[in-house]
Amino acid sequence: MGSANFPKTPVSHRLQLLVSGDRTAILQIHQKARIFAGRVNSPTQITHLIAGKGYLLVAEGEVSVNDILAQKGDGVTISKEASVILTTKTDTELLIIEVPGLEEAR
């Protein structure tokens, strides 16, 4: 069983892939899912490609997700989107969990 820390170095272009079921991340799971994480300084804009459905969690700060404001403790479901535009309003820490499928994210 492996372990990984939340990324400490702020990113400016893309979030770090921490967990996946296809051996492309630091941590492996036996599911068709991916978990991205990152610290993003303000002001920064990142386009994140979505494979399937997603759920974004804000651990710290404020971020606009396709013009929807999310703050610390908020979650945003992502369905029927090929990508999302993340625009930080303050220095932010966030996670994106992606799962495959055609069903709506809940």
N, CA, C and O atoms as a MOPAC input file, in Angstrom:
PM7 MOZYME 1SCF
protein

 N      0.84900 1    -1.17200 1     0.00000 1
 C      0.00000 1     0.00000 1     0.00000 1
 C      0.89800 1     1.24000 1     0.00000 1
 O      1.81300 1     1.33900 1     0.81800 1
 N      0.64800 1     2.17700 1    -0.90200 1
 C      1.45700 1     3.37600 1    -1.01100 1
 C      0.82600 1     4.55400 1    -0.30400 1
 O     -0.27500 1     4.46600 1     0.24000 1
 N      1.54600 1     5.65300 1    -0.32400 1
 C      1.01300 1     6.88600 1     0.24800 1
 C      1.55000 1     8.06100 1    -0.55300 1
 O      2.56700 1     7.96400 1    -1.23900 1
 N      0.84300 1     9.16200 1    -0.44400 1
 C      1.25300 1    10.38700 1    -1.12600 1
 C      0.75200 1    11.56900 1    -0.32000 1
 O     -0.29200 1    11.49100 1     0.32700 1
 N      1.48400 1    12.64600 1    -0.36000 1
 C      1.07300 1    13.87500 1     0.30800 1
 C      0.34400 1    14.77100 1    -0.67400 1
 O      0.53100 1    14.68300 1    -1.88700 1
 N     -0.50300 1    15.64600 1    -0.11100 1
 C     -1.14800 1    16.64600 1    -0.94900 1
 C     -0.04400 1    17.49600 1    -1.56200 1
 O      0.88000 1    17.89600 1    -0.85400 1
 N     -0.11400 1    17.78200 1    -2.86000 1
 C      0.93600 1    18.57300 1    -3.50600 1
 C      1.15000 1    19.91700 1    -2.80000 1
 O      0.19200 1    20.65100 1    -2.55600 1
 N      2.39700 1    20.23300 1    -2.47700 1
 C      2.71800 1    21.47300 1    -1.75900 1
 C      3.06000 1    22.62300 1    -2.69600 1
 O      2.78500 1    23.78400 1    -2.39300 1
 N      3.66000 1    22.29400 1    -3.83200 1
 C      4.07100 1    23.32900 1    -4.78100 1
 C      2.87400 1    23.76400 1    -5.61400 1
 O      2.22200 1    22.92600 1    -6.23800 1
 N      2.57100 1    25.06700 1    -5.63300 1
 C      1.44100 1    25.53600 1    -6.45200 1
 C      1.63500 1    25.20200 1    -7.93100 1
 O      2.75300 1    25.22200 1    -8.44600 1
 N      0.52300 1    24.89300 1    -8.60200 1
 C      0.54800 1    24.59500 1   -10.03100 1
 C     -0.05900 1    25.77000 1   -10.79100 1
 O     -0.83000 1    26.55800 1   -10.24300 1
 N      0.30800 1    25.86400 1   -12.06600 1
 C     -0.23900 1    26.96200 1   -12.86200 1
 C     -0.85500 1    26.48200 1   -14.17100 1
 O     -1.53700 1    27.25100 1   -14.84700 1
 N     -0.62300 1    25.21000 1   -14.54300 1
 C     -1.13300 1    24.71900 1   -15.82400 1
 C     -2.08100 1    23.53300 1   -15.69200 1
 O     -3.03200 1    23.41000 1   -16.46300 1
 N     -1.82500 1    22.64700 1   -14.70600 1
 C     -2.69500 1    21.48200 1   -14.53800 1
 C     -2.52300 1    20.90600 1   -13.14200 1
 O     -1.48600 1    21.06900 1   -12.49900 1
 N     -3.57400 1    20.22800 1   -12.69500 1
 C     -3.54300 1    19.57000 1   -11.39300 1
 C     -2.76900 1    18.26300 1   -11.49600 1
 O     -2.67700 1    17.66600 1   -12.56900 1
 N     -2.21600 1    17.82600 1   -10.37500 1
 C     -1.43000 1    16.59900 1   -10.34900 1
 C     -2.34400 1    15.38700 1   -10.20400 1
 O     -3.25400 1    15.38500 1    -9.37500 1
 N     -2.09800 1    14.35700 1   -11.01300 1
 C     -2.82700 1    13.10900 1   -10.90300 1
 C     -2.22500 1    12.32000 1    -9.74400 1
 O     -1.06000 1    11.92700 1    -9.80300 1
 N     -3.01000 1    12.08500 1    -8.68900 1
 C     -2.52800 1    11.37300 1    -7.50600 1
 C     -2.92500 1     9.90600 1    -7.49400 1
 O     -2.14600 1     9.05400 1    -7.06600 1
 N     -4.15400 1     9.60000 1    -7.96800 1
 C     -4.69900 1     8.24600 1    -7.86400 1
 C     -5.33400 1     7.86400 1    -9.20100 1
 O     -6.03700 1     8.66400 1    -9.81900 1
 N     -5.07400 1     6.62400 1    -9.64100 1
 C     -5.72800 1     6.14700 1   -10.86000 1
 C     -5.81600 1     4.63100 1   -10.83500 1
 O     -5.15500 1     3.97000 1   -10.03400 1
 N     -6.62500 1     4.10000 1   -11.70500 1
 C     -6.75700 1     2.66200 1   -11.85600 1
 C     -6.02900 1     2.13500 1   -13.06800 1
 O     -6.17100 1     0.96300 1   -13.41500 1
 N     -5.23600 1     2.99600 1   -13.73100 1
 C     -4.55600 1     2.56300 1   -14.95400 1
 C     -3.02900 1     2.68500 1   -14.87100 1
 O     -2.35000 1     2.74400 1   -15.89600 1
 N     -2.50400 1     2.72000 1   -13.66400 1
 C     -1.04900 1     2.74700 1   -13.41500 1
 C     -0.36000 1     4.01000 1   -13.90600 1
 O      0.84100 1     3.98100 1   -14.17300 1
 N     -1.07700 1     5.10800 1   -14.03200 1
 C     -0.45500 1     6.35400 1   -14.48400 1
 C     -0.23500 1     7.34500 1   -13.34500 1
 O      0.24500 1     8.45400 1   -13.57700 1
 N     -0.58300 1     6.95300 1   -12.10600 1
 C     -0.46900 1     7.87200 1   -10.97000 1
 C      0.41000 1     7.26200 1    -9.87500 1
 O      0.76900 1     6.08500 1    -9.92200 1
 N      0.74100 1     8.08800 1    -8.90000 1
 C      1.55200 1     7.65800 1    -7.76800 1
 C      0.84900 1     6.53500 1    -7.00500 1
 O      1.47600 1     5.54200 1    -6.63500 1
 N     -0.45700 1     6.69900 1    -6.77000 1
 C     -1.24700 1     5.71400 1    -6.03600 1
 C     -2.18400 1     4.99500 1    -6.99000 1
 O     -2.73500 1     5.60200 1    -7.90800 1
 N     -2.36400 1     3.69300 1    -6.76600 1
 C     -3.20500 1     2.87000 1    -7.63000 1
 C     -4.45400 1     2.41000 1    -6.88700 1
 O     -4.41400 1     2.16200 1    -5.68200 1
 N     -5.56300 1     2.29900 1    -7.61700 1
 C     -6.79000 1     1.72300 1    -7.08800 1
 C     -7.31300 1     0.72500 1    -8.11100 1
 O     -6.89900 1     0.74900 1    -9.27000 1
 N     -8.20200 1    -0.13600 1    -7.69900 1
 C     -8.78000 1    -1.13300 1    -8.59500 1
 C    -10.15100 1    -0.65500 1    -9.06300 1
 O    -11.14600 1    -1.37100 1    -8.94800 1
 N    -10.18300 1     0.55200 1    -9.58600 1
 C    -11.40300 1     1.17000 1   -10.10800 1
 C    -11.03000 1     1.98700 1   -11.33100 1
 O     -9.87700 1     2.38800 1   -11.49100 1
 N    -11.99700 1     2.22900 1   -12.18600 1
 C    -11.78700 1     3.11800 1   -13.32300 1
 C    -12.10500 1     4.53600 1   -12.85700 1
 O    -13.15100 1     5.09700 1   -13.18400 1
 N    -11.18100 1     5.09700 1   -12.09000 1
 C    -11.37000 1     6.44100 1   -11.53300 1
 C    -10.01400 1     7.11800 1   -11.44200 1
 O     -8.96900 1     6.46900 1   -11.45900 1
 N    -10.06100 1     8.44500 1   -11.34500 1
 C     -8.83500 1     9.22300 1   -11.19000 1
 C     -9.09500 1    10.33200 1   -10.17700 1
 O    -10.19200 1    10.88700 1   -10.11500 1
 N     -8.07800 1    10.64500 1    -9.39100 1
 C     -8.17500 1    11.74600 1    -8.43700 1
 C     -7.01200 1    12.69700 1    -8.69300 1
 O     -5.84500 1    12.30800 1    -8.65500 1
 N     -7.36200 1    13.94400 1    -8.95200 1
 C     -6.39000 1    15.00900 1    -9.17800 1
 C     -6.42000 1    15.93900 1    -7.97200 1
 O     -7.45400 1    16.08300 1    -7.32100 1
 N     -5.28600 1    16.57200 1    -7.67400 1
 C     -5.23100 1    17.51400 1    -6.56100 1
 C     -4.20600 1    18.58900 1    -6.86400 1
 O     -3.30100 1    18.40000 1    -7.67700 1
 N     -4.36600 1    19.72500 1    -6.19100 1
 C     -3.36400 1    20.77100 1    -6.35800 1
 C     -3.64100 1    22.00700 1    -5.55400 1
 O     -4.76900 1    22.28700 1    -5.14900 1
 N     -2.57400 1    22.73500 1    -5.33800 1
 C     -2.63300 1    24.09300 1    -4.77800 1
 C     -2.48400 1    25.03300 1    -5.96300 1
 O     -1.59400 1    24.86200 1    -6.79600 1
 N     -3.35600 1    26.02000 1    -6.03000 1
 C     -3.33500 1    26.95700 1    -7.15200 1
 C     -3.36600 1    28.36200 1    -6.58100 1
 O     -4.30100 1    28.73800 1    -5.87400 1
 N     -2.33000 1    29.13600 1    -6.89500 1
 C     -2.29700 1    30.51800 1    -6.42600 1
 C     -3.27500 1    31.37700 1    -7.21500 1
 O     -3.69200 1    31.02300 1    -8.31800 1
 N     -3.63000 1    32.51300 1    -6.62400 1
 C     -4.53900 1    33.44800 1    -7.27000 1
 C     -3.74000 1    34.61500 1    -7.83100 1
 O     -2.77500 1    35.04500 1    -7.19900 1
 N     -4.09500 1    35.12700 1    -8.96200 1
 C     -5.12300 1    34.65700 1    -9.89100 1
 C     -4.51800 1    33.67700 1   -10.89900 1
 O     -3.48000 1    33.95900 1   -11.49800 1
 N     -5.15900 1    32.54700 1   -11.07900 1
 C     -4.72300 1    31.54500 1   -12.05700 1
 C     -5.95500 1    30.94700 1   -12.71500 1
 O     -6.99600 1    30.77300 1   -12.08100 1
 N     -5.81700 1    30.63600 1   -14.00000 1
 C     -6.89600 1    29.95800 1   -14.72100 1
 C     -6.33000 1    28.67400 1   -15.33400 1
 O     -5.31600 1    28.69700 1   -16.03100 1
 N     -7.00400 1    27.56100 1   -15.06100 1
 C     -6.58900 1    26.24900 1   -15.56900 1
 C     -7.78300 1    25.60600 1   -16.26800 1
 O     -8.90000 1    25.63700 1   -15.75300 1
 N     -7.54500 1    25.03000 1   -17.43000 1
 C     -8.56700 1    24.22300 1   -18.08900 1
 C     -8.26700 1    22.77000 1   -17.76100 1
 O     -7.19300 1    22.25900 1   -18.07900 1
 N     -9.23600 1    22.10300 1   -17.11600 1
 C     -9.06400 1    20.70200 1   -16.71400 1
 C     -9.97500 1    19.84100 1   -17.57900 1
 O    -11.19200 1    20.02800 1   -17.58600 1
 N     -9.38200 1    18.89400 1   -18.31100 1
 C    -10.16300 1    17.97000 1   -19.14300 1
 C    -10.82900 1    16.93600 1   -18.24500 1
 O    -10.20900 1    16.43200 1   -17.30900 1
 N    -12.08300 1    16.62200 1   -18.52500 1
 C    -12.85800 1    15.67700 1   -17.72700 1
 C    -13.07200 1    14.39100 1   -18.52300 1
 O    -13.57100 1    14.42400 1   -19.64800 1
 N    -12.68900 1    13.25400 1   -17.92600 1
 C    -12.93900 1    11.94600 1   -18.52800 1
 C    -14.11200 1    11.32400 1   -17.78000 1
 O    -13.93000 1    10.79500 1   -16.68400 1
 N    -15.29500 1    11.37900 1   -18.34600 1
 C    -16.49300 1    10.85300 1   -17.68000 1
 C    -17.18500 1    11.93700 1   -16.87500 1
 O    -17.42900 1    13.04000 1   -17.36300 1
 N    -17.49400 1    11.60100 1   -15.64000 1
 C    -18.16200 1    12.53600 1   -14.72400 1
 C    -17.17900 1    12.92200 1   -13.62900 1
 O    -16.20700 1    12.20900 1   -13.38200 1
 N    -17.43100 1    14.04700 1   -12.97400 1
 C    -16.49600 1    14.47900 1   -11.95500 1
 C    -17.16400 1    15.12900 1   -10.76600 1
 O    -18.33000 1    15.52100 1   -10.80900 1
 N    -16.38600 1    15.23000 1    -9.70100 1
 C    -16.81200 1    15.91500 1    -8.49000 1
 C    -15.61300 1    16.69900 1    -7.98700 1
 O    -14.55900 1    16.12300 1    -7.71600 1
 N    -15.76900 1    18.01000 1    -7.86100 1
 C    -14.70400 1    18.88700 1    -7.40500 1
 C    -14.95900 1    19.26000 1    -5.95400 1
 O    -16.07400 1    19.63200 1    -5.59100 1
 N    -13.93100 1    19.16100 1    -5.12900 1
 C    -14.00000 1    19.52600 1    -3.71600 1
 C    -13.00100 1    20.63600 1    -3.43800 1
 O    -11.83600 1    20.54000 1    -3.82400 1
 N    -13.45300 1    21.69000 1    -2.76900 1
 C    -12.57000 1    22.79900 1    -2.41300 1
 C    -12.12900 1    22.60700 1    -0.96400 1
 O    -12.94400 1    22.69000 1    -0.04600 1
 N    -10.83200 1    22.34800 1    -0.76300 1
 C    -10.28500 1    22.15100 1     0.58100 1
 C     -9.93500 1    23.48300 1     1.23400 1
 O     -9.99400 1    23.61900 1     2.45600 1
 N     -9.57200 1    24.45500 1     0.41800 1
 C     -9.17000 1    25.77400 1     0.92100 1
 C     -9.35600 1    26.78900 1    -0.19100 1
 O     -9.08600 1    26.48700 1    -1.35400 1
 N     -9.81200 1    27.98900 1     0.14400 1
 C     -9.88500 1    29.07400 1    -0.82200 1
 C    -11.21000 1    29.18000 1    -1.56900 1
 O    -12.23300 1    28.64000 1    -1.14700 1
 N    -11.15600 1    29.89600 1    -2.69800 1
 C    -12.31700 1    30.12100 1    -3.55900 1
 C    -11.90100 1    29.94900 1    -5.01000 1
 O    -10.84700 1    30.43000 1    -5.42800 1
 N    -12.74300 1    29.25500 1    -5.77800 1
 C    -12.46200 1    29.01700 1    -7.18100 1
 C    -13.77100 1    29.08700 1    -7.96300 1
 O    -14.81800 1    28.65100 1    -7.48500 1
 N    -13.69600 1    29.63200 1    -9.15100 1
 C    -14.83000 1    29.63600 1   -10.07300 1
 C    -14.67700 1    28.43000 1   -10.98500 1
 O    -13.63100 1    28.23700 1   -11.60500 1
 N    -15.73600 1    27.61600 1   -11.06200 1
 C    -15.74700 1    26.41900 1   -11.90200 1
 C    -16.76500 1    26.67400 1   -13.00900 1
 O    -17.97100 1    26.58300 1   -12.78000 1
 N    -16.28000 1    26.99500 1   -14.21100 1
 C    -17.18100 1    27.39300 1   -15.29900 1
 C    -18.18800 1    28.43800 1   -14.81000 1
 O    -19.38800 1    28.29700 1   -15.04600 1
 N    -17.72200 1    29.45700 1   -14.15000 1
 C    -18.51500 1    30.58500 1   -13.66000 1
 C    -19.39000 1    30.26900 1   -12.44500 1
 O    -20.22700 1    31.09000 1   -12.07100 1
 N    -19.21600 1    29.09600 1   -11.81800 1
 C    -19.90800 1    28.77800 1   -10.56600 1
 C    -18.89900 1    28.93500 1    -9.43800 1
 O    -17.87300 1    28.25600 1    -9.43000 1
 N    -19.17600 1    29.81700 1    -8.48800 1
 C    -18.24200 1    30.06400 1    -7.39100 1
 C    -18.33900 1    28.94900 1    -6.35900 1
 O    -19.42900 1    28.61500 1    -5.89500 1
 N    -17.19200 1    28.37500 1    -6.00300 1
 C    -17.10500 1    27.34500 1    -4.96700 1
 C    -16.08900 1    27.80500 1    -3.92900 1
 O    -15.01200 1    28.29700 1    -4.26600 1
 N    -16.45600 1    27.63400 1    -2.65500 1
 C    -15.60400 1    28.06000 1    -1.54700 1
 C    -15.21600 1    26.86200 1    -0.69600 1
 O    -15.71300 1    25.75500 1    -0.90800 1
 N    -14.32100 1    27.08500 1     0.27400 1
 C    -13.85400 1    26.03300 1     1.16800 1
 C    -15.04300 1    25.21300 1     1.68300 1
 O    -16.01300 1    25.75900 1     2.20900 1
 N    -14.94300 1    23.89100 1     1.51900 1
 C    -15.99700 1    22.98900 1     1.97000 1
 C    -17.04500 1    22.68200 1     0.92800 1
 O    -17.85400 1    21.77500 1     1.12600 1
 N    -17.06000 1    23.41400 1    -0.18600 1
 C    -18.05300 1    23.19200 1    -1.23800 1
 C    -17.64600 1    22.04000 1    -2.14500 1
 O    -16.46600 1    21.71200 1    -2.26900 1
 N    -18.64200 1    21.43600 1    -2.77300 1
 C    -18.44100 1    20.43400 1    -3.79900 1
 C    -19.23800 1    20.81100 1    -5.03300 1
 O    -20.32100 1    21.38800 1    -4.92900 1
 N    -18.70600 1    20.48600 1    -6.20100 1
 C    -19.37200 1    20.79900 1    -7.46800 1
 C    -19.40200 1    19.53300 1    -8.31000 1
 O    -18.35600 1    18.93900 1    -8.57200 1
 N    -20.60100 1    19.10900 1    -8.74300 1
 C    -20.69000 1    17.97100 1    -9.65200 1
 C    -20.42500 1    18.44600 1   -11.07300 1
 O    -20.79200 1    19.55800 1   -11.45400 1
 N    -19.78000 1    17.58200 1   -11.84500 1
 C    -19.43000 1    17.91700 1   -13.22700 1
 C    -19.96600 1    16.80400 1   -14.11200 1
 O    -19.49300 1    15.66900 1   -14.04400 1
 N    -20.95000 1    17.12400 1   -14.94200 1
 C    -21.55700 1    16.16600 1   -15.85600 1
 C    -21.71400 1    16.81700 1   -17.22100 1
 O    -21.92500 1    18.02500 1   -17.33200 1
 N    -21.60600 1    15.99700 1   -18.25200 1
 C    -21.80700 1    16.45800 1   -19.63200 1
 C    -20.86500 1    17.59600 1   -20.01200 1
 O    -21.24600 1    18.50100 1   -20.75400 1
 N    -19.64400 1    17.54900 1   -19.50500 1
 C    -18.62600 1    18.55700 1   -19.82100 1
 C    -17.35700 1    17.84300 1   -20.26600 1
 O    -16.93400 1    16.88600 1   -19.61600 1
 N    -16.74800 1    18.28100 1   -21.34800 1
 C    -15.46600 1    17.72500 1   -21.78400 1
 C    -14.31200 1    18.34200 1   -20.99500 1
 O    -13.23700 1    17.75400 1   -20.88200 1
 N    -14.55600 1    19.54600 1   -20.44700 1
 C    -13.55000 1    20.23500 1   -19.64800 1
 C    -14.23700 1    21.26400 1   -18.76500 1
 O    -15.38900 1    21.63200 1   -18.99600 1
 N    -13.51400 1    21.72200 1   -17.75500 1
 C    -13.97500 1    22.81900 1   -16.91400 1
 C    -12.86100 1    23.85500 1   -16.83600 1
 O    -11.67600 1    23.52500 1   -16.89200 1
 N    -13.26900 1    25.11400 1   -16.70700 1
 C    -12.31100 1    26.19500 1   -16.52900 1
 C    -12.32100 1    26.56700 1   -15.05600 1
 O    -13.34700 1    26.97800 1   -14.51300 1
 N    -11.16400 1    26.41900 1   -14.41300 1
 C    -10.98900 1    26.74100 1   -13.00500 1
 C    -10.27700 1    28.07200 1   -12.90000 1
 O     -9.16500 1    28.22300 1   -13.40500 1
 N    -10.90700 1    29.04600 1   -12.24800 1
 C    -10.31700 1    30.37000 1   -12.06600 1
 C    -10.26800 1    30.66200 1   -10.57800 1
 O    -11.30900 1    30.81400 1    -9.93700 1
 N     -9.07000 1    30.74000 1   -10.02600 1
 C     -8.94200 1    30.95600 1    -8.58900 1
 C     -9.23700 1    32.41500 1    -8.24300 1
 O     -8.80600 1    33.34000 1    -8.93200 1
 N     -9.98800 1    32.58900 1    -7.15100 1
 C    -10.29700 1    33.92100 1    -6.62400 1
 C     -9.36200 1    34.24800 1    -5.46500 1
 O     -9.06000 1    35.41400 1    -5.20800 1
 N     -8.90600 1    33.20200 1    -4.76300 1
 C     -7.89600 1    33.29900 1    -3.70500 1
 C     -6.97000 1    32.09900 1    -3.89900 1
 O     -7.25000 1    31.24000 1    -4.73600 1
 N     -5.87500 1    32.02400 1    -3.14400 1
 C     -5.04700 1    30.83000 1    -3.18600 1
 C     -5.93300 1    29.65600 1    -2.77400 1
 O     -6.65100 1    29.73900 1    -1.77700 1
 N     -5.88600 1    28.56700 1    -3.53600 1
 C     -6.87200 1    27.49800 1    -3.41300 1
 C     -6.20400 1    26.12200 1    -3.38900 1
 O     -5.18500 1    25.90200 1    -4.04400 1
 N     -6.79700 1    25.20100 1    -2.62200 1
 C     -6.44500 1    23.78600 1    -2.66600 1
 C     -7.70500 1    23.03300 1    -3.06600 1
 O     -8.77500 1    23.25500 1    -2.50000 1
 N     -7.57300 1    22.13100 1    -4.05700 1
 C     -8.76100 1    21.41900 1    -4.51000 1
 C     -8.45400 1    20.01700 1    -4.98100 1
 O     -7.31400 1    19.67200 1    -5.29200 1
 N     -9.50400 1    19.21700 1    -5.02300 1
 C     -9.46400 1    17.84400 1    -5.52200 1
 C    -10.51200 1    17.69100 1    -6.60900 1
 O    -11.58600 1    18.28700 1    -6.52800 1
 N    -10.20700 1    16.89900 1    -7.62100 1
 C    -11.21000 1    16.51400 1    -8.61200 1
 C    -11.20200 1    14.99500 1    -8.70200 1
 O    -10.16800 1    14.38400 1    -8.97200 1
 N    -12.35800 1    14.39400 1    -8.47300 1
 C    -12.53300 1    12.94900 1    -8.58700 1
 C    -13.29300 1    12.69600 1    -9.88300 1
 O    -14.38400 1    13.22900 1   -10.08400 1
 N    -12.71300 1    11.88200 1   -10.76000 1
 C    -13.35200 1    11.55500 1   -12.03300 1
 C    -13.71000 1    10.08400 1   -12.07000 1
 O    -12.91500 1     9.23200 1   -11.67400 1
 N    -14.91900 1     9.78600 1   -12.55200 1
 C    -15.36500 1     8.41500 1   -12.73900 1
 C    -15.94500 1     8.29200 1   -14.14100 1
 O    -16.52300 1     9.24900 1   -14.65700 1
 N    -15.79800 1     7.11500 1   -14.77000 1
 C    -16.37400 1     6.95400 1   -16.10300 1
 C    -17.86900 1     6.77000 1   -16.02700 1
 O    -18.41300 1     6.53300 1   -14.94900 1
 N    -18.53500 1     6.87500 1   -17.15100 1
 C    -19.94600 1     6.55300 1   -17.18900 1
 C    -20.79400 1     7.62000 1   -17.83800 1
 O    -20.37500 1     8.76000 1   -18.03900 1
 N    -21.99600 1     7.20500 1   -18.15400 1
 C    -22.95300 1     8.10300 1   -18.79400 1
 C    -23.97600 1     8.62900 1   -17.81800 1
 O    -24.71700 1     9.55100 1   -18.15800 1
 N    -24.04900 1     8.07400 1   -16.59900 1
 C    -25.02700 1     8.53200 1   -15.61900 1
 C    -24.60200 1     9.89300 1   -15.07500 1
 O    -23.42800 1    10.26100 1   -15.10800 1
 N    -25.57900 1    10.61800 1   -14.58100 1
 C    -25.29200 1    11.90800 1   -13.97600 1
 C    -24.51200 1    11.72400 1   -12.68000 1
 O    -24.77900 1    10.79800 1   -11.91600 1
 N    -23.55100 1    12.60500 1   -12.43500 1
 C    -22.84000 1    12.58800 1   -11.15400 1
 C    -23.82000 1    13.04400 1   -10.08200 1
 O    -24.65800 1    13.90800 1   -10.34000 1
 N    -23.72900 1    12.48200 1    -8.90000 1
 C    -24.64400 1    12.83900 1    -7.81800 1
 C    -23.94100 1    13.60000 1    -6.74800 1
 O    -24.55900 1    13.98300 1    -5.75500 1

